[in-house]
């Protein structure tokens, strides 16, 4: 590595470590702050799966994976998941239709369409609705000025195949386009013990823990784990020198996604994202930049027992009196949003003011053998609307070495159900933050912040109803899963840290302390009561630290590292329980990587990531102790001229058997034993892959 190249790498490392400056990484052009982590390489060298959650888990120490299948997995950030973190795709909010998180928001964008991702930890965003503990902003690829593109072909273990393309350029003097598409499929992966999905279920059956009714039927035991297709189209029009209109559409079509640790599999998972953005700059003294955005996102998600023995047996062993039937839970959700914001400079202030509006509809019901159940048993989520309107104001004050960011947001939210027997709910909250960065010198920054944010309960937590259940006397009933009188969750948080740059290294340390008021927790005691919902509010505390950095050892060898640790405690046990450990708080996690440049065209990377034993767990609500693990991944990249690039890699080199996702019963997973535990799902074993890219 030449001295110039060494400097470039260090600059990129600093940017990825959150320099408070205007940075440009390839197509990235973002004003990154010290409280923001920018992740870029999820669509380039490591392209081997559409699963963005897995890519983030490998690259960020603060992100933990929630494994459900071969694709469409979920993430935790700082021990928070679901609506406690906010996910947007180019500013649009995509909500999953499945209350069991088979289609989380992050699953509705493929890795090959991602430009870069910002992870903003803490309550320091007033522009978006429901940013409780973290904010994940996904930015997709954009059209270029010159005609260019690329084609990728990927292959991997367990029959994985993927093909993707992207092309962009100018079609008129002021108009640019982009078209991107992909198709991929994969068989059931095997864990380190050689068990595929059916094998992991059979292991539980052989141990006397699982019911045979939940195994795949013989004709489906060897079926593929998923297939997925995507299409993205964009049109950018420079209306004038200071005005731009952006139109985009993204389609995701997934079919036959197997979820072995669940009772159902997804027949399909389809989403459509429509987005319109208008930007005008330098309109006057009080309008440095005006932004207007309109969007609509739609998701359809039917899941079914059709591949399981339960749907085909004349009678189900271990389930006397239950007749065989194919049960389907079909859900849809639509999010419509609009926001407008205007920013201007006044002395040493940069002021931004705006209005944010969104309306989400969520509806779902149960079918038996393809026919809707009678109305009193049909509805799972009864046509629920969540409407929010908010006003926000931000100010950035630059004072020599000190930069202060502050913001306020007022939310008014109404949640209504079409079920006349379910109460409607209204929530209003004033949130805000103050965040300061002190530039001690050109190489050292100290930062600290305090903020308050909130999020309202969703329709699952408020109104979800179970499928029909049978009483001992043979009569049928439905049980409420949601608790209709939940309060909104409030987060009061403190953050502090330091960021340092040296001649051949960077270092960053940060700590946080989060006080959660009315955290929405699952209570397994309530699951046994046929008349009340399964959620309740409880106050809790989460705190922890993160370390990250880079080190350049020689002109050819350089390293990056990150580690994170959190502790979570409820202030008091849930009703009828004694434990206070918070659920879904992952153990100490570390990410290490070594990079070696053989020459300008050949590079190697070795990644080691692992975690400690998962022992601080919410046992009373289904979590299990998990063993520590360490996994080694290797990758080599060879470039042939300017057009071709070949990647060969091996994940989990030593074929370890391990699990990263716990079994909190907030998710409905497959029951496996008399002790009321649920199935734990192992990660993939050794995975060999290759990718060939052609650029033009």
Protein Blocks (a to p, Z undefined) as FASTA:
>chain_A
ZZklmmmmmmmmmmmnopabdddehjaccdddfkbccdfblmlmmgcbfblklmmmmmpm
kbccddfbfbhpacdeehiahjlbccdeehiacddfblnlpagfklmccfklpfbdcdde
djkbfkbghilkbccddddddddfbdcddddddddeehiacddddddddfbfkbccdddd
ddddddddddfkopafklmmmmmmmnopacfklpccfklmmgcfbdcddddddddddfbl
kbccdddddddddehiacfkbmbdcfbdcddddddddddehkbjklmbacdddddddddd
dddfklpmklmpmbdghiahiacdddddddddddddddddddddehjaccdddddddddd
ddddddeehiacdfklmpmbgoiadddddddddddddehjaccdddddddddddddfblk
bccdddddddddddddddfblmbccddddddddddddfklmmoccdddddfkopacdddf
bdfkbccddddddddddddddfkbccdddddddddehiacddfklmmpmkbcfbdcdddd
dddddddddddfblmbccdddddddddddfbdcehiabfcdehiacddddddddddfblm
bccddddddddddfbccfknopacddddddddddddddehjlbccddddehklopacdfb
dcbfkbccddfbfnopacddddddddddddddddZZ
